[in-house]
Amino acid sequence: MTGPVVGFASRLRFPTLFKVTLALMVLSWLLPDPIPFMDEIITALATLVLANWKRSEPPPAPREPIEGESRRE
Protein backbone atom coordinates (compact mmCIF):
# COMPACT_ATOMS: atom_id res chain seq x y z
CA MET A 1 0.00 0.00 0.00
CA THR A 2 2.88 2.39 0.69
CA GLY A 3 4.85 1.25 -2.35
CA PRO A 4 3.38 3.67 -4.92
CA VAL A 5 3.91 6.65 -2.60
CA VAL A 6 7.51 5.70 -1.89
CA GLY A 7 8.10 5.01 -5.60
CA PHE A 8 6.83 8.47 -6.50
CA ALA A 9 8.83 10.12 -3.73
CA SER A 10 12.07 8.38 -4.73
CA ARG A 11 12.06 10.41 -7.97
CA LEU A 12 11.90 13.75 -6.12
CA ARG A 13 14.94 15.89 -5.42
CA PHE A 14 16.09 16.70 -1.90
CA PRO A 15 14.36 20.06 -1.24
CA THR A 16 10.98 18.90 -2.53
CA LEU A 17 11.23 15.54 -0.78
CA PHE A 18 12.10 17.28 2.48
CA LYS A 19 9.11 19.63 2.18
CA VAL A 20 6.71 16.76 1.45
CA THR A 21 8.03 14.77 4.41
CA LEU A 22 7.81 17.77 6.71
CA ALA A 23 4.25 18.56 5.62
CA LEU A 24 3.12 14.98 6.24
CA MET A 25 4.80 14.94 9.67
CA VAL A 26 3.05 18.17 10.71
CA LEU A 27 -0.28 16.84 9.41
CA SER A 28 0.25 13.62 11.37
CA TRP A 29 0.99 15.58 14.55
CA LEU A 30 -2.06 17.81 14.20
CA LEU A 31 -4.56 15.14 13.13
CA PRO A 32 -3.96 11.63 14.46
CA ASP A 33 -4.03 9.12 11.60
CA PRO A 34 -5.76 11.15 8.86
CA ILE A 35 -4.40 8.73 6.25
CA PRO A 36 -3.98 4.98 6.87
CA PHE A 37 -0.34 3.88 7.15
CA MET A 38 0.82 7.52 7.36
CA ASP A 39 3.48 6.71 9.97
CA GLU A 40 5.02 4.09 7.68
CA ILE A 41 4.96 6.50 4.74
CA ILE A 42 6.68 9.20 6.81
CA THR A 43 9.33 6.73 7.95
CA ALA A 44 10.03 5.70 4.35
CA LEU A 45 10.16 9.34 3.22
CA ALA A 46 12.52 10.25 6.05
CA THR A 47 14.78 7.39 4.93
CA LEU A 48 14.75 8.77 1.39
CA VAL A 49 15.54 12.26 2.67
CA LEU A 50 18.57 10.97 4.56
CA ALA A 51 19.70 8.94 1.56
CA ASN A 52 19.52 11.99 -0.72
CA TRP A 53 21.17 14.35 1.74
CA LYS A 54 24.65 15.16 0.47
CA ARG A 55 27.22 17.42 1.97
CA SER A 56 28.48 19.94 -0.51
CA GLU A 57 32.23 20.12 -0.28
CA PRO A 58 34.16 22.64 -2.33
CA PRO A 59 36.12 21.08 -5.17
CA PRO A 60 39.86 20.82 -4.58
CA ALA A 61 41.87 23.79 -5.78
CA PRO A 62 43.84 23.21 -8.98
CA ARG A 63 47.53 22.66 -8.37
CA GLU A 64 50.17 24.89 -9.80
CA PRO A 65 52.80 23.15 -11.91
CA ILE A 66 56.11 22.64 -10.18
CA GLU A 67 58.77 24.85 -11.66
CA GLY A 68 62.12 23.36 -12.54
CA GLU A 69 63.70 21.05 -15.01
CA SER A 70 63.27 17.37 -15.57
CA ARG A 71 65.15 14.91 -17.71
CA ARG A 72 64.54 11.42 -18.89
CA GLU A 73 67.55 9.25 -19.09
N, CA, C and O atoms as a CHARMM CRD file, in Angstrom:
* protein
*
  292
    1    1 MET  N      0.80800  -1.19100   0.00000 PROA 1      0.00000
    2    1 MET  CA     0.00000   0.00000   0.00000 PROA 1      0.00000
    3    1 MET  C      0.86000   1.26700   0.00000 PROA 1      0.00000
    4    1 MET  O      0.47900   2.27300  -0.59900 PROA 1      0.00000
    5    2 THR  N      2.00800   1.22400   0.66300 PROA 2      0.00000
    6    2 THR  CA     2.88100   2.39400   0.69000 PROA 2      0.00000
    7    2 THR  C      3.84400   2.42200  -0.48300 PROA 2      0.00000
    8    2 THR  O      4.52500   3.42500  -0.69400 PROA 2      0.00000
    9    3 GLY  N      3.91400   1.35900  -1.23700 PROA 3      0.00000
   10    3 GLY  CA     4.85100   1.25100  -2.35200 PROA 3      0.00000
   11    3 GLY  C      4.70900   2.33900  -3.40600 PROA 3      0.00000
   12    3 GLY  O      5.71500   2.94200  -3.78100 PROA 3      0.00000
   13    4 PRO  N      3.50400   2.61800  -3.90100 PROA 4      0.00000
   14    4 PRO  CA     3.37700   3.66600  -4.91700 PROA 4      0.00000
   15    4 PRO  C      3.80400   5.04500  -4.40900 PROA 4      0.00000
   16    4 PRO  O      4.38600   5.82400  -5.16500 PROA 4      0.00000
   17    5 VAL  N      3.52700   5.35400  -3.15500 PROA 5      0.00000
   18    5 VAL  CA     3.90900   6.65500  -2.59900 PROA 5      0.00000
   19    5 VAL  C      5.42800   6.75700  -2.50200 PROA 5      0.00000
   20    5 VAL  O      6.01100   7.78000  -2.85900 PROA 5      0.00000
   21    6 VAL  N      6.05900   5.69900  -2.02100 PROA 6      0.00000
   22    6 VAL  CA     7.51000   5.70200  -1.89300 PROA 6      0.00000
   23    6 VAL  C      8.16200   5.70200  -3.27700 PROA 6      0.00000
   24    6 VAL  O      9.19700   6.34200  -3.46500 PROA 6      0.00000
   25    7 GLY  N      7.58200   5.00100  -4.23900 PROA 7      0.00000
   26    7 GLY  CA     8.10000   5.01200  -5.60200 PROA 7      0.00000
   27    7 GLY  C      8.04900   6.39800  -6.21900 PROA 7      0.00000
   28    7 GLY  O      8.99600   6.82600  -6.87900 PROA 7      0.00000
   29    8 PHE  N      6.95200   7.09300  -6.00400 PROA 8      0.00000
   30    8 PHE  CA     6.83000   8.46600  -6.49600 PROA 8      0.00000
   31    8 PHE  C      7.84300   9.38000  -5.80400 PROA 8      0.00000
   32    8 PHE  O      8.50400  10.19200  -6.45200 PROA 8      0.00000
   33    9 ALA  N      7.95600   9.23900  -4.49800 PROA 9      0.00000
   34    9 ALA  CA     8.83300  10.11600  -3.73200 PROA 9      0.00000
   35    9 ALA  C     10.30800   9.86400  -4.03300 PROA 9      0.00000
   36    9 ALA  O     11.12400  10.77500  -3.88600 PROA 9      0.00000
   37   10 SER  N     10.66700   8.66300  -4.44700 PROA 10     0.00000
   38   10 SER  CA    12.07200   8.37600  -4.73000 PROA 10     0.00000
   39   10 SER  C     12.57100   9.13100  -5.96000 PROA 10     0.00000
   40   10 SER  O     13.78000   9.25100  -6.15600 PROA 10     0.00000
   41   11 ARG  N     11.66300   9.63900  -6.78900 PROA 11     0.00000
   42   11 ARG  CA    12.06300  10.40900  -7.96700 PROA 11     0.00000
   43   11 ARG  C     12.19300  11.89700  -7.67700 PROA 11     0.00000
   44   11 ARG  O     12.62100  12.65600  -8.54600 PROA 11     0.00000
   45   12 LEU  N     11.83200  12.32600  -6.47400 PROA 12     0.00000
   46   12 LEU  CA    11.89600  13.74500  -6.12000 PROA 12     0.00000
   47   12 LEU  C     13.30500  14.13000  -5.68900 PROA 12     0.00000
   48   12 LEU  O     14.06200  13.29300  -5.19900 PROA 12     0.00000
   49   13 ARG  N     13.64900  15.39100  -5.87300 PROA 13     0.00000
   50   13 ARG  CA    14.94300  15.88600  -5.41500 PROA 13     0.00000
   51   13 ARG  C     14.86200  16.24200  -3.94200 PROA 13     0.00000
   52   13 ARG  O     13.77900  16.27900  -3.35800 PROA 13     0.00000
   53   14 PHE  N     16.01600  16.50400  -3.34900 PROA 14     0.00000
   54   14 PHE  CA    16.09000  16.69900  -1.89800 PROA 14     0.00000
   55   14 PHE  C     15.17300  17.79800  -1.35900 PROA 14     0.00000
   56   14 PHE  O     14.41300  17.52000  -0.43100 PROA 14     0.00000
   57   15 PRO  N     15.19500  19.03200  -1.88500 PROA 15     0.00000
   58   15 PRO  CA    14.35700  20.06500  -1.24000 PROA 15     0.00000
   59   15 PRO  C     12.87500  19.73200  -1.28000 PROA 15     0.00000
   60   15 PRO  O     12.17000  19.93300  -0.29100 PROA 15     0.00000
   61   16 THR  N     12.39500  19.22900  -2.40500 PROA 16     0.00000
   62   16 THR  CA    10.97700  18.89700  -2.53500 PROA 16     0.00000
   63   16 THR  C     10.62100  17.71500  -1.64300 PROA 16     0.00000
   64   16 THR  O      9.57900  17.72200  -0.98800 PROA 16     0.00000
   65   17 LEU  N     11.46800  16.71900  -1.61600 PROA 17     0.00000
   66   17 LEU  CA    11.23000  15.54300  -0.78100 PROA 17     0.00000
   67   17 LEU  C     11.20200  15.93400   0.69000 PROA 17     0.00000
   68   17 LEU  O     10.37500  15.42800   1.44800 PROA 17     0.00000
   69   18 PHE  N     12.08900  16.82100   1.09700 PROA 18     0.00000
   70   18 PHE  CA    12.10300  17.28300   2.47700 PROA 18     0.00000
   71   18 PHE  C     10.81900  18.01600   2.82900 PROA 18     0.00000
   72   18 PHE  O     10.26300  17.81000   3.90800 PROA 18     0.00000
   73   19 LYS  N     10.34400  18.87000   1.92900 PROA 19     0.00000
   74   19 LYS  CA     9.11100  19.62500   2.18400 PROA 19     0.00000
   75   19 LYS  C      7.90100  18.70900   2.27400 PROA 19     0.00000
   76   19 LYS  O      7.03900  18.90900   3.13000 PROA 19     0.00000
   77   20 VAL  N      7.82400  17.71000   1.40800 PROA 20     0.00000
   78   20 VAL  CA     6.70800  16.75900   1.45100 PROA 20     0.00000
   79   20 VAL  C      6.72400  15.98000   2.76200 PROA 20     0.00000
   80   20 VAL  O      5.68600  15.80200   3.40100 PROA 20     0.00000
   81   21 THR  N      7.90700  15.51900   3.15700 PROA 21     0.00000
   82   21 THR  CA     8.02800  14.77000   4.41200 PROA 21     0.00000
   83   21 THR  C      7.66000  15.63200   5.60200 PROA 21     0.00000
   84   21 THR  O      6.95600  15.17800   6.50400 PROA 21     0.00000
   85   22 LEU  N      8.12700  16.86800   5.61400 PROA 22     0.00000
   86   22 LEU  CA     7.81300  17.76900   6.71200 PROA 22     0.00000
   87   22 LEU  C      6.31900  18.06600   6.78600 PROA 22     0.00000
   88   22 LEU  O      5.74500  18.10000   7.87400 PROA 22     0.00000
   89   23 ALA  N      5.69200  18.28000   5.64200 PROA 23     0.00000
   90   23 ALA  CA     4.25100  18.55700   5.62300 PROA 23     0.00000
   91   23 ALA  C      3.45600  17.36600   6.14800 PROA 23     0.00000
   92   23 ALA  O      2.50600  17.54500   6.90900 PROA 23     0.00000
   93   24 LEU  N      3.82900  16.16400   5.75300 PROA 24     0.00000
   94   24 LEU  CA     3.12200  14.97700   6.24400 PROA 24     0.00000
   95   24 LEU  C      3.34300  14.77600   7.74100 PROA 24     0.00000
   96   24 LEU  O      2.43000  14.34500   8.44600 PROA 24     0.00000
   97   25 MET  N      4.54100  15.08200   8.23400 PROA 25     0.00000
   98   25 MET  CA     4.79700  14.94300   9.66600 PROA 25     0.00000
   99   25 MET  C      3.94700  15.92700  10.46100 PROA 25     0.00000
  100   25 MET  O      3.37100  15.55600  11.48500 PROA 25     0.00000
  101   26 VAL  N      3.85900  17.17200  10.00600 PROA 26     0.00000
  102   26 VAL  CA     3.04900  18.17400  10.71000 PROA 26     0.00000
  103   26 VAL  C      1.58100  17.77300  10.67100 PROA 26     0.00000
  104   26 VAL  O      0.88100  17.89600  11.67700 PROA 26     0.00000
  105   27 LEU  N      1.10500  17.29700   9.52600 PROA 27     0.00000
  106   27 LEU  CA    -0.27700  16.83600   9.41400 PROA 27     0.00000
  107   27 LEU  C     -0.54800  15.67000  10.35900 PROA 27     0.00000
  108   27 LEU  O     -1.60900  15.59900  10.97800 PROA 27     0.00000
  109   28 SER  N      0.40400  14.76800  10.46600 PROA 28     0.00000
  110   28 SER  CA     0.24600  13.62400  11.36800 PROA 28     0.00000
  111   28 SER  C      0.22300  14.06100  12.82800 PROA 28     0.00000
  112   28 SER  O     -0.48300  13.46500  13.64100 PROA 28     0.00000
  113   29 TRP  N      0.98800  15.09200  13.16500 PROA 29     0.00000
  114   29 TRP  CA     0.99400  15.57700  14.55200 PROA 29     0.00000
  115   29 TRP  C     -0.29500  16.29700  14.88900 PROA 29     0.00000
  116   29 TRP  O     -0.79100  16.18500  16.01100 PROA 29     0.00000
  117   30 LEU  N     -0.85000  17.04000  13.93300 PROA 30     0.00000
  118   30 LEU  CA    -2.06400  17.80800  14.19800 PROA 30     0.00000
  119   30 LEU  C     -3.32000  16.94200  14.18800 PROA 30     0.00000
  120   30 LEU  O     -4.19500  17.10600  15.03800 PROA 30     0.00000
  121   31 LEU  N     -3.40900  16.03200  13.24000 PROA 31     0.00000
  122   31 LEU  CA    -4.56000  15.13500  13.13400 PROA 31     0.00000
  123   31 LEU  C     -4.08400  13.69200  13.25200 PROA 31     0.00000
  124   31 LEU  O     -3.38600  13.20600  12.36200 PROA 31     0.00000
  125   32 PRO  N     -4.43700  13.01100  14.30700 PROA 32     0.00000
  126   32 PRO  CA    -3.96400  11.63500  14.46200 PROA 32     0.00000
  127   32 PRO  C     -4.55200  10.71500  13.39000 PROA 32     0.00000
  128   32 PRO  O     -5.77000  10.59200  13.26500 PROA 32     0.00000
  129   33 ASP  N     -3.69800  10.09200  12.64400 PROA 33     0.00000
  130   33 ASP  CA    -4.02700   9.12400  11.59800 PROA 33     0.00000
  131   33 ASP  C     -5.07700   9.60500  10.59400 PROA 33     0.00000
  132   33 ASP  O     -6.12400   8.97300  10.45500 PROA 33     0.00000
  133   34 PRO  N     -4.81500  10.71600   9.89000 PROA 34     0.00000
  134   34 PRO  CA    -5.76400  11.15400   8.86400 PROA 34     0.00000
  135   34 PRO  C     -5.71500  10.25600   7.62200 PROA 34     0.00000
  136   34 PRO  O     -6.70300  10.13600   6.89700 PROA 34     0.00000
  137   35 ILE  N     -4.58100   9.64000   7.38900 PROA 35     0.00000
  138   35 ILE  CA    -4.39700   8.72600   6.25100 PROA 35     0.00000
  139   35 ILE  C     -3.90200   7.40200   6.81300 PROA 35     0.00000
  140   35 ILE  O     -2.98800   7.39400   7.63800 PROA 35     0.00000
  141   36 PRO  N     -4.48600   6.27100   6.38400 PROA 36     0.00000
  142   36 PRO  CA    -3.98300   4.97800   6.87200 PROA 36     0.00000
  143   36 PRO  C     -2.52100   4.78100   6.48100 PROA 36     0.00000
  144   36 PRO  O     -2.10700   5.17600   5.39100 PROA 36     0.00000
  145   37 PHE  N     -1.75200   4.18000   7.35800 PROA 37     0.00000
  146   37 PHE  CA    -0.33600   3.88000   7.14600 PROA 37     0.00000
  147   37 PHE  C      0.51000   5.14700   6.98500 PROA 37     0.00000
  148   37 PHE  O      1.57800   5.09100   6.37400 PROA 37     0.00000
  149   38 MET  N      0.06300   6.27200   7.51000 PROA 38     0.00000
  150   38 MET  CA     0.81600   7.51900   7.36000 PROA 38     0.00000
  151   38 MET  C      2.15400   7.45500   8.08200 PROA 38     0.00000
  152   38 MET  O      3.13800   7.99900   7.57900 PROA 38     0.00000
  153   39 ASP  N      2.22400   6.81700   9.23100 PROA 39     0.00000
  154   39 ASP  CA     3.48200   6.71200   9.96500 PROA 39     0.00000
  155   39 ASP  C      4.53000   5.93500   9.16200 PROA 39     0.00000
  156   39 ASP  O      5.70600   6.29900   9.15100 PROA 39     0.00000
  157   40 GLU  N      4.09900   4.87600   8.49800 PROA 40     0.00000
  158   40 GLU  CA     5.01700   4.09100   7.68100 PROA 40     0.00000
  159   40 GLU  C      5.48200   4.88600   6.46600 PROA 40     0.00000
  160   40 GLU  O      6.64000   4.78800   6.06200 PROA 40     0.00000
  161   41 ILE  N      4.58800   5.66600   5.88900 PROA 41     0.00000
  162   41 ILE  CA     4.95800   6.49800   4.73900 PROA 41     0.00000
  163   41 ILE  C      5.97200   7.55500   5.17100 PROA 41     0.00000
  164   41 ILE  O      6.94900   7.79900   4.46300 PROA 41     0.00000
  165   42 ILE  N      5.75100   8.17800   6.31600 PROA 42     0.00000
  166   42 ILE  CA     6.67800   9.20100   6.81300 PROA 42     0.00000
  167   42 ILE  C      8.04000   8.59000   7.10200 PROA 42     0.00000
  168   42 ILE  O      9.06700   9.19900   6.80400 PROA 42     0.00000
  169   43 THR  N      8.06000   7.39700   7.67700 PROA 43     0.00000
  170   43 THR  CA     9.33400   6.73300   7.95200 PROA 43     0.00000
  171   43 THR  C     10.08600   6.44600   6.65200 PROA 43     0.00000
  172   43 THR  O     11.29600   6.65700   6.57500 PROA 43     0.00000
  173   44 ALA  N      9.38100   5.97100   5.64300 PROA 44     0.00000
  174   44 ALA  CA    10.02900   5.69900   4.34900 PROA 44     0.00000
  175   44 ALA  C     10.51900   6.99100   3.70200 PROA 44     0.00000
  176   44 ALA  O     11.60600   7.01400   3.12400 PROA 44     0.00000
  177   45 LEU  N      9.73700   8.06400   3.78700 PROA 45     0.00000
  178   45 LEU  CA    10.15700   9.33900   3.21500 PROA 45     0.00000
  179   45 LEU  C     11.35700   9.91200   3.96000 PROA 45     0.00000
  180   45 LEU  O     12.25800  10.48000   3.34300 PROA 45     0.00000
  181   46 ALA  N     11.37200   9.76800   5.27200 PROA 46     0.00000
  182   46 ALA  CA    12.52200  10.24600   6.04700 PROA 46     0.00000
  183   46 ALA  C     13.78600   9.47100   5.66600 PROA 46     0.00000
  184   46 ALA  O     14.87500  10.04300   5.61900 PROA 46     0.00000
  185   47 THR  N     13.64300   8.18300   5.39700 PROA 47     0.00000
  186   47 THR  CA    14.77900   7.38600   4.93400 PROA 47     0.00000
  187   47 THR  C     15.27900   7.89300   3.59700 PROA 47     0.00000
  188   47 THR  O     16.48700   7.98900   3.37900 PROA 47     0.00000
  189   48 LEU  N     14.35000   8.22300   2.68800 PROA 48     0.00000
  190   48 LEU  CA    14.75200   8.76700   1.39100 PROA 48     0.00000
  191   48 LEU  C     15.41600  10.13000   1.53200 PROA 48     0.00000
  192   48 LEU  O     16.36900  10.43300   0.81300 PROA 48     0.00000
  193   49 VAL  N     14.92200  10.95200   2.44900 PROA 49     0.00000
  194   49 VAL  CA    15.54100  12.26300   2.67200 PROA 49     0.00000
  195   49 VAL  C     16.98800  12.08800   3.12000 PROA 49     0.00000
  196   49 VAL  O     17.88800  12.75000   2.60500 PROA 49     0.00000
  197   50 LEU  N     17.20600  11.19700   4.07700 PROA 50     0.00000
  198   50 LEU  CA    18.56500  10.97500   4.56300 PROA 50     0.00000
  199   50 LEU  C     19.45900  10.36700   3.48700 PROA 50     0.00000
  200   50 LEU  O     20.65100  10.66900   3.43200 PROA 50     0.00000
  201   51 ALA  N     18.90300   9.52400   2.64000 PROA 51     0.00000
  202   51 ALA  CA    19.69700   8.93600   1.56100 PROA 51     0.00000
  203   51 ALA  C     20.07700   9.97100   0.51000 PROA 51     0.00000
  204   51 ALA  O     21.13900   9.86300  -0.10200 PROA 51     0.00000
  205   52 ASN  N     19.23400  10.96700   0.29200 PROA 52     0.00000
  206   52 ASN  CA    19.51600  11.98700  -0.71600 PROA 52     0.00000
  207   52 ASN  C     20.28600  13.18100  -0.17500 PROA 52     0.00000
  208   52 ASN  O     20.68100  14.05600  -0.94600 PROA 52     0.00000
  209   53 TRP  N     20.50400  13.23300   1.11600 PROA 53     0.00000
  210   53 TRP  CA    21.17300  14.35300   1.73600 PROA 53     0.00000
  211   53 TRP  C     22.67500  14.22500   1.49900 PROA 53     0.00000
  212   53 TRP  O     23.31200  13.28000   1.96500 PROA 53     0.00000
  213   54 LYS  N     23.22100  15.17800   0.77700 PROA 54     0.00000
  214   54 LYS  CA    24.65100  15.15600   0.46700 PROA 54     0.00000
  215   54 LYS  C     25.29200  16.41900   1.01700 PROA 54     0.00000
  216   54 LYS  O     24.70600  17.50100   0.98000 PROA 54     0.00000
  217   55 ARG  N     26.47100  16.26300   1.51400 PROA 55     0.00000
  218   55 ARG  CA    27.21900  17.42300   1.96900 PROA 55     0.00000
  219   55 ARG  C     27.93400  18.01700   0.76500 PROA 55     0.00000
  220   55 ARG  O     28.59000  17.30700   0.00200 PROA 55     0.00000
  221   56 SER  N     27.80100  19.29900   0.61000 PROA 56     0.00000
  222   56 SER  CA    28.47600  19.94000  -0.51300 PROA 56     0.00000
  223   56 SER  C     29.85900  20.39800  -0.06000 PROA 56     0.00000
  224   56 SER  O     29.99100  21.31500   0.75100 PROA 56     0.00000
  225   57 GLU  N     30.86000  19.76200  -0.58600 PROA 57     0.00000
  226   57 GLU  CA    32.23200  20.11700  -0.28200 PROA 57     0.00000
  227   57 GLU  C     32.79500  20.88200  -1.47200 PROA 57     0.00000
  228   57 GLU  O     32.50900  20.54100  -2.62000 PROA 57     0.00000
  229   58 PRO  N     33.58700  21.90600  -1.21000 PROA 58     0.00000
  230   58 PRO  CA    34.16100  22.63900  -2.33300 PROA 58     0.00000
  231   58 PRO  C     35.13800  21.74500  -3.09100 PROA 58     0.00000
  232   58 PRO  O     35.83200  20.92600  -2.48800 PROA 58     0.00000
  233   59 PRO  N     35.19000  21.90300  -4.40500 PROA 59     0.00000
  234   59 PRO  CA    36.12200  21.08100  -5.16800 PROA 59     0.00000
  235   59 PRO  C     37.55700  21.45400  -4.81200 PROA 59     0.00000
  236   59 PRO  O     37.82700  22.59300  -4.43000 PROA 59     0.00000
  237   60 PRO  N     38.47500  20.50300  -4.93400 PROA 60     0.00000
  238   60 PRO  CA    39.86200  20.81700  -4.58300 PROA 60     0.00000
  239   60 PRO  C     40.42200  21.87600  -5.53400 PROA 60     0.00000
  240   60 PRO  O     40.09100  21.91300  -6.71800 PROA 60     0.00000
  241   61 ALA  N     41.27200  22.72600  -4.98500 PROA 61     0.00000
  242   61 ALA  CA    41.86700  23.79100  -5.78500 PROA 61     0.00000
  243   61 ALA  C     42.84200  23.19000  -6.79900 PROA 61     0.00000
  244   61 ALA  O     43.54200  22.22600  -6.48900 PROA 61     0.00000
  245   62 PRO  N     42.89100  23.75300  -8.00800 PROA 62     0.00000
  246   62 PRO  CA    43.84400  23.21400  -8.98400 PROA 62     0.00000
  247   62 PRO  C     45.27400  23.48800  -8.52800 PROA 62     0.00000
  248   62 PRO  O     45.57100  24.53500  -7.95200 PROA 62     0.00000
  249   63 ARG  N     46.13700  22.53800  -8.79600 PROA 63     0.00000
  250   63 ARG  CA    47.53100  22.66100  -8.37200 PROA 63     0.00000
  251   63 ARG  C     48.33300  23.41700  -9.41900 PROA 63     0.00000
  252   63 ARG  O     48.11100  23.29600 -10.62400 PROA 63     0.00000
  253   64 GLU  N     49.25200  24.18300  -8.92100 PROA 64     0.00000
  254   64 GLU  CA    50.17400  24.89000  -9.79900 PROA 64     0.00000
  255   64 GLU  C     51.25100  23.90600 -10.25000 PROA 64     0.00000
  256   64 GLU  O     51.66300  23.04000  -9.47700 PROA 64     0.00000
  257   65 PRO  N     51.70600  24.03300 -11.49000 PROA 65     0.00000
  258   65 PRO  CA    52.79800  23.15300 -11.91500 PROA 65     0.00000
  259   65 PRO  C     54.08100  23.47700 -11.14500 PROA 65     0.00000
  260   65 PRO  O     54.34300  24.62800 -10.79800 PROA 65     0.00000
  261   66 ILE  N     54.84900  22.46200 -10.89500 PROA 66     0.00000
  262   66 ILE  CA    56.11000  22.64100 -10.17600 PROA 66     0.00000
  263   66 ILE  C     57.13800  23.17600 -11.16500 PROA 66     0.00000
  264   66 ILE  O     57.35500  22.61000 -12.23600 PROA 66     0.00000
  265   67 GLU  N     57.75600  24.26800 -10.77900 PROA 67     0.00000
  266   67 GLU  CA    58.76600  24.85100 -11.65500 PROA 67     0.00000
  267   67 GLU  C     60.07500  24.10500 -11.48600 PROA 67     0.00000
  268   67 GLU  O     60.40000  23.61900 -10.40300 PROA 67     0.00000
  269   68 GLY  N     60.81800  24.02600 -12.57800 PROA 68     0.00000
  270   68 GLY  CA    62.12100  23.36200 -12.54000 PROA 68     0.00000
  271   68 GLY  C     62.33900  22.60300 -13.83600 PROA 68     0.00000
  272   68 GLY  O     61.58500  22.73400 -14.80000 PROA 68     0.00000
  273   69 GLU  N     63.36900  21.82600 -13.82400 PROA 69     0.00000
  274   69 GLU  CA    63.70500  21.04800 -15.01000 PROA 69     0.00000
  275   69 GLU  C     63.57000  19.57100 -14.68900 PROA 69     0.00000
  276   69 GLU  O     63.69900  19.13800 -13.54400 PROA 69     0.00000
  277   70 SER  N     63.30900  18.82900 -15.72700 PROA 70     0.00000
  278   70 SER  CA    63.27000  17.37300 -15.57000 PROA 70     0.00000
  279   70 SER  C     63.91100  16.75300 -16.79800 PROA 70     0.00000
  280   70 SER  O     63.84000  17.30300 -17.89700 PROA 70     0.00000
  281   71 ARG  N     64.52300  15.62800 -16.60500 PROA 71     0.00000
  282   71 ARG  CA    65.14600  14.90500 -17.71400 PROA 71     0.00000
  283   71 ARG  C     64.78800  13.44800 -17.62800 PROA 71     0.00000
  284   71 ARG  O     64.60700  12.87100 -16.55500 PROA 71     0.00000
  285   72 ARG  N     64.69500  12.87600 -18.81900 PROA 72     0.00000
  286   72 ARG  CA    64.54200  11.42000 -18.89000 PROA 72     0.00000
  287   72 ARG  C     65.85900  10.84600 -19.37300 PROA 72     0.00000
  288   72 ARG  O     66.44200  11.30500 -20.35500 PROA 72     0.00000
  289   73 GLU  N     66.28800   9.87800 -18.69000 PROA 73     0.00000
  290   73 GLU  CA    67.54800   9.25400 -19.09100 PROA 73     0.00000
  291   73 GLU  C     67.34100   7.79000 -19.33600 PROA 73     0.00000
  292   73 GLU  O     68.28600   7.08200 -19.68400 PROA 73     0.00000
